[in-house]
Amino acid sequence: MKSVQRMLALIFVCSLLISSGCKKSGGGGGGGGNNEANLAVTTNPPSGSVQAPSLGPFDLTVTITSAMPPGGVKIEVTAKREDNGTQFYSQTINNTFSVTSNFTITGTPQTVVCVVDIKVTSNSKPTNIWRGSYRYSKK
């Protein structure tokens, strides 16, 4: 009988030691905050640049350089005259797989400076936003 009690005591002590080493880690799961990485984006033409006047075409490439959010991204591109703010181009796409999206800016008026605004928003975390812009003109 004493050997059974000793065996049970040994099992009890072992189970305490094992269970103390198996603590549940904090955070994550259960619909808590979204720890998504901040969006990082590169564009061609580069954001912040002023392009030399040209005849066109006026192509834009938007590349997501950070990890793609689980729900993908929404990319909004608008172009407007710098002098009076008249918008002549707008396109929005939802992208869930490809890290690169291509646009062709159309309707560009001649001999005025135009501004292209780019906004990339995470579909899974709407507060995760990247913004950029560049200037160009048509000869």
BELQUIGI-V259762 format. One record per pair of residues at least 24 apart in sequence whose C-alpha atoms are under 10 Angstrom apart, sorted by sequence separation. I is the first residue (numbers start at 1). J is the second residue. If there is no record, write none. Layout:
BEGIN
I_J / I_J
END
This chain:
BEGIN
40_64 / 41_65 / 42_66 / 71_95 / 72_96 / 73_97 / 112_136 / 113_137 / 114_138 / 39_64 / 40_65 / 41_66 / 71_96 / 72_97 / 73_98 / 111_136 / 112_137 / 113_138 / 39_65 / 40_66 / 70_96 / 71_97 / 72_98 / 73_99 / 75_101 / 77_103 / 79_105 / 88_114 / 90_116 / 92_118 / 94_120 / 96_122 / 111_137 / 112_138 / 39_66 / 40_67 / 68_95 / 69_96 / 70_97 / 72_99 / 78_105 / 79_106 / 80_107 / 81_108 / 87_114 / 89_116 / 90_117 / 91_118 / 92_119 / 93_120 / 94_121 / 95_122 / 96_123 / 110_137 / 111_138 / 112_139 / 38_66 / 39_67 / 40_68 / 68_96 / 69_97 / 77_105 / 79_107 / 80_108 / 81_109 / 86_114 / 87_115 / 92_120 / 94_122 / 95_123 / 108_136 / 109_137 / 110_138 / 111_139 / 37_66 / 38_67 / 39_68 / 68_97 / 79_108 / 80_109 / 83_112 / 85_114 / 87_116 / 94_123 / 108_137 / 109_138 / 110_139 / 37_67 / 38_68 / 39_69 / 68_98 / 82_112 / 83_113 / 84_114 / 85_115 / 108_138 / 109_139 / 36_67 / 37_68 / 38_69 / 68_99 / 81_112 / 82_113 / 83_114 / 36_68 / 37_69 / 67_99 / 81_113 / 82_114 / 83_115 / 36_69 / 66_99 / 80_113 / 81_114 / 82_115 / 36_70 / 39_73 / 64_98 / 65_99 / 80_114 / 81_115 / 82_116 / 63_98 / 64_99 / 65_100 / 79_114 / 80_115 / 81_116 / 63_99 / 64_100 / 79_115 / 80_116 / 62_99 / 63_100 / 64_101 / 78_115 / 79_116 / 80_117 / 62_100 / 63_101 / 78_116 / 79_117 / 61_100 / 62_101 / 63_102 / 77_116 / 78_117 / 79_118 / 61_101 / 62_102 / 77_117 / 78_118 / 60_101 / 61_102 / 62_103 / 76_117 / 77_118 / 78_119 / 60_102 / 61_103 / 76_118 / 77_119 / 59_102 / 60_103 / 61_104 / 75_118 / 76_119 / 77_120 / 59_103 / 60_104 / 75_119 / 76_120 / 58_103 / 59_104 / 60_105 / 74_119 / 75_120 / 76_121 / 58_104 / 59_105 / 73_119 / 74_120 / 75_121 / 57_104 / 58_105 / 59_106 / 73_120 / 74_121 / 75_122 / 56_104 / 57_105 / 58_106 / 73_121 / 74_122 / 56_105 / 57_106 / 58_107 / 72_121 / 73_122 / 74_123 / 56_106 / 58_108 / 72_122 / 73_123 / 57_108 / 71_122 / 72_123 / 73_124 / 56_108 / 69_121 / 70_122 / 71_123 / 72_124 / 73_125 / 74_126 / 55_108 / 69_122 / 70_123 / 71_124 / 72_125 / 73_126 / 82_135 / 68_122 / 69_123 / 70_124 / 71_125 / 75_129 / 79_133 / 81_135 / 82_136 / 55_110 / 69_124 / 70_125 / 73_128 / 74_129 / 75_130 / 76_131 / 77_132 / 78_133 / 79_134 / 80_135 / 81_136 / 82_137 / 54_110 / 60_116 / 62_118 / 64_120 / 69_125 / 73_129 / 75_131 / 77_133 / 79_135 / 81_137 / 43_100 / 53_110 / 54_111 / 79_136 / 41_99 / 42_100 / 43_101 / 44_102 / 53_111 / 60_118 / 62_120 / 41_100 / 43_102 / 53_112 / 69_128 / 53_113 / 51_113 / 50_113 / 50_114 / 50_115 / 64_130 / 47_116 / 47_117 / 47_118 / 43_118 / 41_119 / 58_136 / 41_120 / 58_137 / 40_120 / 58_138 / 39_120 / 56_137 / 57_138 / 39_121 / 53_135 / 54_136 / 55_137 / 56_138 / 39_122 / 49_132 / 50_133 / 51_134 / 52_135 / 53_136 / 54_137 / 55_138 / 56_139 / 38_122 / 47_131 / 48_132 / 49_133 / 50_134 / 51_135 / 52_136 / 53_137 / 54_138 / 55_139 / 47_132 / 48_133 / 49_134 / 50_135 / 51_136 / 52_137 / 53_138 / 54_139 / 36_122 / 46_132 / 47_133 / 48_134 / 49_135 / 50_136 / 51_137 / 52_138 / 53_139 / 38_125 / 46_133 / 47_134 / 48_135 / 49_136 / 50_137 / 51_138 / 52_139 / 36_124 / 37_125 / 45_133 / 46_134 / 47_135 / 36_125 / 38_127 / 39_128 / 40_129 / 41_130 / 43_132 / 45_134 / 46_135 / 34_124 / 35_125 / 38_128 / 39_129 / 40_130 / 41_131 / 42_132 / 43_133 / 44_134 / 45_135 / 34_125 / 37_128 / 38_129 / 39_130 / 40_131 / 41_132 / 43_134 / 45_136 / 33_125 / 36_128 / 38_130 / 39_131
END
